[in-house]
Each structure stands twice: as C-alpha cells, then as structure tokens.
Amino acid sequence: MKSVITAIDKVSPDNPLKCSMHTAPSPNCSGPVVAVVTFDDAGGTDNHWNVCQWWLTHNPDAVAFQQGH
C-alpha cells in the first residue's frame, strides 16, 4: 500500500529534529526540518516524517497535498 499524506504541520526551523528523508548526507537536503508530515500506511506504526524545505517542495505527494489544502 502506498503511504497517503494526511497532514503537514509546519514547525519552527530552530528545532532539534533531523530530516527523515535525508538521513545520510545529501546534496538535496536543505537543512533544518520545517514540517512534520503525518501519513496513513497500513504496514507501519511510526507514521510521521520530519522533512526539510527541499523535500516539502519537491516531493510530488507533498506538493499535491499542499495545493489541495
């Protein structure tokens, strides 16, 4: 089953969170976590991602969710 985003909650960029999408050094990671993404996934129990600005503006599902809300 594909993960479906159910919420995107913005957080202050001066938080201690690490980007869930770029756990290894990545040229795409834009630095601080700016949002926590909540999603529905039939197989998982930890249904939150901490994401940087790059991921939030380049992930097609995140972009579509933000345009619809």
C-alpha positions, 0 to 999 in steps of 0.5 A, a space after each residue: 500500500 502506498 503511504 497517503 499524506 494526511 497532514 503537514 504541520 509546519 514547525 519552527 526551523 530552530 528545532 532539534 529534529 533531523 530530516 527523515 528523508 535525508 538521513 545520510 548526507 545529501 546534496 538535496 537536503 536543505 537543512 533544518 526540518 520545517 514540517 512534520 508530515 503525518 501519513 496513513 500506511 497500513 504496514 507501519 506504526 511510526 507514521 510521521 516524517 520530519 522533512 526539510 524545505 527541499 523535500 516539502 517542495 519537491 516531493 510530488 505527494 507533498 506538493 499535491 497535498 499542499 495545493 489541495 489544502 
